């Protein structure tokens, strides 16, 4: 009877111990569940936070991308570097930033991209300023070139005009032209049948600009029918690009002073009645002109 009571007491003790264990276990399970639920809520909140943070960072990266895209420069090196930075942005956007480490890396890379962007803006502004300076210098150079060209053209025009004036000024002039038809005895005659020669007297005027020395003066006698009387030597001169037959010529020594000259044309039977034109040439210039009647 006493042994039976002992077994019953032990059984009650075991049951009581199990009850305590179950209570403690239940408490730990409840606490563990509470902790798990708390951790789950925190994890979910972190996921939401990281997702929002990533969306915000992606928006900023898109804005940075557009800022890179808006950079305008003709510099090939900067263009290549900008394209490389935009590739980095695309790679960052493709990363699944779902934890604190990746978010931190995201932000660090974004700050680097901003810093590089600022450096490009400074470089481009500097290049644009230099380009504007170069363009201004180029405009000044073109204006100077245009001015120098205009001055050169003016100088060439002035030089040509001076040369023309010098040519005109240095050309000899004949004055006091007198035509005298004469016979074999050097007596004046008007009738063609009695004319042996035509004598032309004139004065080569003094000219300090003209060159001194030997000068050949050519005489042209032109009939009423516009035919030039020829010479025995078949003389021809060039004037204004044309070859002109010459009636007679004479070489004189000119010393820049008035010089009386006489030139004779021997009658070869070509004379006809009417008004004649007389022309005197020297150094490809016409230096005198007159008319007479036979």
Secondary structure by P-SEA (a helix, b strand, c coil): caaaaaaaaaaaaaaaaaaaaaaaaaaaaaaaaaaaaaaaaaaaaaaaaaaaaaaaaaaaaaaaaaaaaacccccaaaaaaaaaaaaaaaaaaacccccaaaaaaaaaaaaaaaaaaaaaaaaaaaaaaaaaaaaaaaaaaaaaaaaaaaaaaaaaaaaaaaaaaaaaaabbbbcbbbbbbbccccccccccccccbbbbbbbbcccccccccbbbbbbbbbcccccccccccbbbbbcccbbbbbccbbbbbbcccbbbbbbbbcccccccccbbbbbbbccccccccccccc
